[in-house]
Amino acid sequence: MDGIRQMPLSLPDSSKMPADSACTDYDMEEMLADNGIRLLAVRKANSKQPHHPRTEYLILIRRKRIETAFSYIDKLLPESIHAVTAEGFLIKLIAFIWAHTFIKIETL
């Protein structure tokens, strides 16, 4: 949750932000809801505020797609990325994401 708290979120109203079960923070959800952003975190089995089963199912489907995309990108990444600056690291990371995109387009 520290990452979400530190990120500048400039999302439009009625945005939905998927998250995994580690992001279950009800205070953060309420704060985001006040700004018109809905945090859709996967709930743990013993959650005090469970989602409706239909909502939980849709969250799990969305998370599966995100995790699949990240695993494909992870396969393209080398064990280490040599970069001297943060900007250089981001450029290389973006290049791997573009490579993933081109590979997915090619297989269509």
N, C-alpha and C positions, 0 to 999 in steps of 0.2 A: 504494500500500500504506500510505502514511502515514495516509490517512483511516481505513482499517480498524483500524490500530493505535491511533488516538486515539478511536475510537468505543467507548462502553461496550456490549458485547454481552451482553445478558441473554436468550439464546435457550435453549429447552429442549434437553435431550440428544437426540441423533440428528437435529439440525437440519442442513439442507443450505443452503448459502449460494452462489448463483450469482455468478460474477465473470467479467470479460473477461480477455483474455490479458495485460493490463498487471498483473494481480494474481498473476502466477506468482512466488510466493515460497515455496519449500519449507519454510523454517524456520517461517514464519507458518502454513502448512498443518499442520505437525506440532503447533505450539502449540495451534491451534484443535482439532485432532483429540484432543489430550489432554483438552480440555474437552467433548468429545462433539459438536463442530460440524465438519461436513465442508465445506470450501471447494471448490467445483466451478468451478475456473478453466478457461477455454478454453486448451488447450495450443498452443504454437507448433509448427510443423512439425519443428523440430530439438530438441524438448524432451528432456531427460535422463530424465524420468519420465513417459512418455506414458500417457494414460488408455486403458482398453479401448475399442475402436471403438464399442461399443454405448453406453458411458457418454458418450463424446465426442459422439455423435449426440444423445443426450438433453439434454446441456448446451447444444448449439447450438440445439435447438428451444426450450428455456426462455429462452435469451438473446434469440432472435428475438421472442418474445412480449413480453419486458420492453422491448426496444428499440422495438418497434412502439407500445407504450403510451406510452413517453416521447416518441416523435415526435408522437403525437396531442396530448399535453399541451403540447409545445413549440409546436405550431401555434396553440394557444389563447392562449399567452402574448404580451403585447405586447413591443416591443423593449426597453422598460425598465419597471421597476416602481418607482414612487416610494413609498418608505416611510422614515419617520424613525427607527423603532426596529426591532430584529431581530424583535420580536414582531409588529409590523405587517407586516413582510415575510412572515413565516410565515403569518399570517392570509390575506394575499392569495394566497400560493402554495397554501394548502389550498383556497381558494375556486376556483382554477383546476382543481385536481385533482377537486373535487366537480363542477365544470362538465363535465369530461371524463366522469366517471361517469354523470351524467344524460344526456349526449348518447349514450353507449353504450347505456344502458338504453332510451332512446327509439327507437333504431334496431333493437331486438330484435323 
